[in-house]
Amino acid sequence: MSIAIDKEIIRKFDVPGPRYTSYPTAPVWSQEVDERVYAGILRDFGRSAKTLSLYIHVPFCQMMCTYCGCNVVIRRQEDKYGDVYLEHLSREIDLVVKHIGGKKPVKQFHWGGGTPTYLNEGQIERLFHKAAENFDIDFKGEIAIEIDPRTIDAAKLKKLRGLGFNRISLGVQDFDPQVQEAVNRRQPFDLVKECAELCRELQFQSLNFDLIYGLPFQTQDSFLRTVGKVIALRPDRIALYSFAYVPWLKKHQNKIDPKLLPSNDVKLDIFLAARSAFLAHGYQAIAMDHFALESDDMAAAFNNGTLYRNFMGYTVKPADEYIGLGLTSISFLQDTFIHNCKVLPEYYKLLHEGRLPVDRGKVLNGDDLIRQWTINHLMCQFRIDKGAFKDRFHVAFDEYFSREQRHIARCAEDGLVAAGEDAIQVTELGKIFIRNVCMGFDFYLQQDKGPGRFSRTV
């Protein structure tokens, strides 16, 4: 659907704001959650009948992409780095499973990074078997891995498929050579095409491409050329991420000349043009920035109301809880966020001492859980059913959010939502600026009037 958005609208809504991969957002977490708290949470989880989504983080990359917002460690491709990391990751797995008290069923298994395929075939197999020995992995569920096409070959892809991986996510970002040069990620189209075709031959069930708009030298025309090539390769899912320019948090982004970035209105034009192209070629828009073929599980999850959003972006949610393993990983268990430490030597030191490598986290209170539910429904379903809210929390939505009524009214006046007696429905315009809608329900954001710590919403 084509949406006319003028520059005044862009200027109005272009403010710093969270991406809401979590609520409460990470800046308000604290060291009140430490290894002792986490150990108790794992024991409580172990006594429950809850199932699990399991994430493993491999932090290594051979070089730094200057747009990167992830937590990565730059190392040459040498087996010794992977061996040392896997030794400590195995210790973390042992500690976590010891506190849980047994093997838990895993409905969703995901490897991310960094670059998981930085590991060699033997290391990948060793890590996979370590996880499978300690968790009851459902091989009929989603078993996914992120791939940098520059670190993969046919033998390694065959190894992944043979182990049981069934979904591949390829980091593409942009096919334009000038853009690639500007962000230090040189990756020819033919390399991605060869990798995608081999994934099809090996019968991976789902193939995802990650794209980023708002990078240096991008224009609407140049990015549409990338989009055309993506459509020709026909991935099952597409993640279309806005470039988060946060050089105060990610120092390597200072290597990007901000004068080379597209203006905010051009950036939005790029997004809308790409969105229209995907919709015109059989893709369904999935919430804010994902697209999927109707045959993909993500489209089904969006349509039946089970789509979920976490630190991996939008995802299906087949399990009750979420455990992250490895450097910087995040878990969400028993209504608590747990964040592993971010510095590799500290991660190694804590595990050498037999300690869970916890840095910080957040125990959610009652208000947090209500606002989390509300923001998740806005982000994932673009709708708040007031009856469902009351059934769950035993209080009327308008009564609980009495102070937010002015925000809701402003959103309705701006054309972002349609506010009715029974529901709040996000409009097509509101879907583009959904972060702005959610910000009005963020208790902690309202308390913090200081300088923005977040990327801009446009």
N, C-alpha and C positions, 0 to 999 in steps of 0.2 A: 504494500500500500504506500503510495506517495504522500508525503507530508510536507506542507509548505511551512517553513520555519524562517522567520526573518531575523535580522541581526539583533534587533531589540530583544527578542526572546532569548537568543543565545547569551547576550550580555546579562540579562536578568538572572538566568539560572546557572551561569558559569561561575561557580564558587567552589572552594575546597570542600571535599566531602568524602566520607568513607565509601568503600566499595561493598561493604556489608557481606563479606565472606564469613563474618562472625558478628554476633551481638551478644554481649558488649564487645566493642572493637578492641584490638590488641593494645592500643596505647593506654587503656585504663586497667590492664591487668597488673598484678603486683606479685611480690615475692611472698605473699601470704600463702600461696600454694607452693609448697616445697616437696622434697622427696618423701617426707613423712606423710604428708597429706595424700600424695599420689599413691603411696603404698596402701593406705587405708581404702582409697577409692577402688584400687585394683582388687583388693580382697572382697569388698562389697559387691563389685561387679562379678567376681568369680562365684559368689553364692546365688547370683540371679540366673534366670533362664534366658537372658538377653543374648542376641547374636551380635556380630561384629563386622564392621568394615575395617580393613587393615591397610595402612599406608607405610611404605618404606622409602626413606629419603636417601638418595645417593648424591652427595653435594658436589662432586668433582666435574669441572669443565676444563678443556684444554686451553681455552682462551675466553676472555670476557667480552660478551656482546654488550655494547655500551648502553643499550636500552634496558638491560636486564633489571628486574625488580626482585629477583629471587635471591635466596641465600646460597651462594656458591663458593667453592674453593677452587682456585686455579692451580692446576698441576699438569705437568707433561704426562703424556700417556705412558706410564710405567707401572708394571704390575705391582710393585712394592706398595704403592699408595693404596691401591684397592685391597691388598692383603691385610694391611694394618687396619684399615677401616672395617673390613669384614670381621676381623678378630674382635673388635670392640662392639660392633653391632650385634654379634653373636652373644656377647656378655649381656648386652641390654635385653635381648630376647629372653635369655635365661632368667634374668631378674624379674622381668614383667610376668613371665609365665609362672615363676615361683610364687609371686604374690597373688596371682589369679587362682592358682591351685589346681590347674588342669588345662586341657586343651579346649578352647572355645571355638564354636562354629563360626567360620568366616564366610560371609555371603558376597563380599566384594574385596578384591585385593588389587592394590595399585602401587606401582613404583614410579617415583618422580624424582626431580632433581632441581639444579644440577643436570647431569646427564647419566641416567642409569646405564646406558650402553657404553659409557666410559669403561666399565668393567669388561674383562675378557670373558670368553665362553665358560671357562672353568669356574671363574668367580661368580658369574651369574647362576650357574647350576648349583654351586655350593650354597649360595644365599637362598635360592629358591627351596632347596631341600631342607635347609635349616628352618625356614618358616613352616614348611609343610609338616615337619616332624613335631613342631610345637603348637601348631594351630590346625584345626579341622577345616581345611579349605574346601569349599564347594566348587568343584571344577565345572559345574554347570552355570555358575554365576559369572560375574564380570571379573576377569583377570587382565589387568591393563598395565601397560608400560609406556612411558614417554621416550621418544627416540629423537636424537639428533641425526639426520640422514648422513652427516659427514662421518659418523662413528659406527656405521653399520655396514655389513656385507651380507651376502646370501647365506653364508654358513651361520652367522650369528642370528639372523632372522629365523632360520630353520631350527636352531637351538631353542629360541624363544617359543616357537610354535610347539615344538616337541615337549617342552616342559609343561605347557598348558596355558600360556598366554593366549587370549582370544581377542583382545582389543589393542590396537596400536594408535598412539597419538604422535603425530609428526610435527615438529617445530618448523614452520615454514616462514611465517612473518610477512615476507614480501619477496617477489621474484625479480624486482627491478634491480639491475646491477649497481646503479648509482646509490640507491637506498641501502643495499647490502654493504657496499663499501663504507658508507657513512656510519653504519652501526657495527662494523667489524664482524659481519657474518656473511661470508662469501659462500653461496650455496646455489649452484646452477639448477635450473629447472629440470634438466635431464636427470640429475642425480635424484631429485625427489620423485620424478616420474618413474624411474627404474625401481626405486624402493616401494612406491605405492603399488606398482604392477606385481612385484614379487609378493607383497602382502596379500594381494588377491589370489595369486597362484597358490599360496600356502593356506588359503581359506581362513584367514583371520575373520572373525565374525563382524567386526566393526573397525572402521578406519576414521580417525579424526585428524583434521588439520588445524593448527593454531595460526592465526593471522593477527597482526597488530596494525592499527591505523593511527596516524598522527606522528609518524617517524620523519626524520629529515628527508627533504626533497620529494616527499609524496605529494601528488596532486590527485584530483579526482580521476583524470584520464589514466595516469600511470597505475593507480591502484585498481582501476577497473580492468586493466590488462592482466594484472595478477589474479583478480577474481575470475576472469574468463579462463585462465589456465587451471585454476582450482576446480571450477565447474566441469571442465573437460576431464579431469581425473576422478571426479564423482566420489569424493569421500562421503561416508555416511553422516558424519558430524563435522561442523565447523565452529570453532570458537573465534569470535571476532572481537579482540580486546582493544580497548582504548589505551594508548601509550600513557603510562603514569610517569610524568616527568617530575621527579622528586630528588633533585641533586643534593638537597640538604640531608636526605636519608641515604641515598646511594651515590657515593662520591664519584664513582666512575662515570656517572651521567654528566659530570662537568666536562667531559671530553666532547659532548654534543654542543654545537653552537646553537643556542636557542633561536637565532635569526634564521636558521635553516628549517625550523619546524613549521608546518602549515599553521596558518592562523586558526583561531577557534572556529570561525564560521566555515572555513575551508575544511577543517577537520570533520565538522559535522556533516558537510556535504559529502565527504568521502564515505562516511559511515552510511548515510542514507542511500547513496548510489549503490554501494555494495549490498546493502540490505535488499534493495529493490531487485538487484540482479539475482540474488540467491532465491528470493521468493518467486521470481519469474521462471526459475529453472527447477522447480519441484521441491525446494526446501521449505520447511516450516520454521517460522521464527519461534525460538524457544526462549521465553522470558526476555532478558535484556540484551544479551550479546552472543547467543548461541543459535545455531541452525541445525536442523536434522532432517534427513529423509523420513518420510512417514513410516518406513519399515524399521526404523531404528528404535531401540528401547527408550531413548531419551524423549522422542516424540510421544511415545505411549505414556511415559511418566508425566509429561507436561499435560497431556490431555486428560489423564485420569486423576490428576491432583496429587501425585506422589513425587513430583520434582523437588529436589533439595539443593541448597547452596552451601558450600563450605569453602575451605581454602584451595580446593582444586577448581573452583568455579561451580557451574551448574552440573549436577550429577543425579543419577537415580539413587534412591536410598532404600536398598533392600534390607538393611540391618538396623538394629536399635542404637548401637554405640559406635564410636570411632576411636581407634588407637593409631597413633603415629610413632614410628620407630626411626631412630637416626638423628643426626645433627639437625637442629632447628625444627624438628617435627612437632606437630600439635595434635593433641588428643582431646576428645570431648566425651567424658564418661561421667555418669551419675550427676548430670547438670553442672559439670565443672570443666573448664578449659585448663589443659596442662601443656606448657610450652617447654620443650627441651632447650638446652643451652645452645648458643649460636657460634661459639668459638671452638674450633676443632681441638686444640690442646686441652681445653677445659673439659670437653666431652670425653677425651681419652683419659684424663686424670681421674674424673669421677668414677668412670667404669673400672679403672685399675683399683680403685678403693672399694669396689663392690657397691657403689651407690647409684641409684637412679639419676640420670643426668638432667634433672629438672632445674629450670631457671626461674620460671614464674607461671602465673596462671590466674584464674578467676573462678571463684565459687559463685554461681548465680543465685541471687535472692528471688523472692516471689515476683517483684516488679520486673527484674531482668527477664524472667521466663515469659511473662506476659508480653513484654515488648519484643522479645526474640521471636515469639510466635507471630506477632503482628508484622514485624519487618520481614520475616521469612515468607509470609503469605503475600505480601506486597511484591517482593522481589521475584518470587517463583510462580505465583498464580495471578498477579495483577488484580487481586480482589480480596476484600475482607468481608466474610459472611458474618454479620453481627449475631445471628442465631447460633452459629457454630462457636463463636467466641464466648457467648454466654453459657452454652452447654459445657464448654471446657473449663471456664474460669469462674462460673457462678456469679457473674456480675455483668450488668449491661455495658456494652462497648462505649456508648456515649457517656455513661456515668463515669466509667473508669478513666476515660480520656477526655474529661470535661475541660481540662486546661489546653488540650490539643485541638479543641473545636475551632479556634481561630485559624490554626494552621490548615485544618481540613477545608475550612471555608475559603481561605486564600488559594489553596490548590484547586478548588472547584471554580473559583473566579478566574484563575489563570488557565483553565481548561485542561488541567492535569488529571483530575478525577471527576467522576459523577457521584455525588454523595446522596444516597437515598436513605430511607427509613430502615431498610433491611440490609443494605450492603454499601460498601464503597468500591466502585469499579474504576480502575485506572483506564484512562483514555489512550488512544494511539499516541498522542503527544506526550502523555504522562509516562508511557513505556520508555520513551527516549530519555526522559529526565526522572526516572524512577528513584534514583539516589536522592534527589531533592525532596521527593515525597517522603521517603523513609526518614530523612534527617529530622523532620518535625516530631517523630516519635522516639528519638534517641535522647534518653534522659541525660546521659553523660555529656553529649555534645552541647546541650543547652546550658550546662554548668561551665563549659570551657569557652570563654570569650577571647582567648588569646590567639596568636597567629596560627593559621592553618597548618596542620601537620600532614594533611592528606593531599592527594592529587586532585586536580580540578574535575568537576563533573562533566565537562565538555572536552 
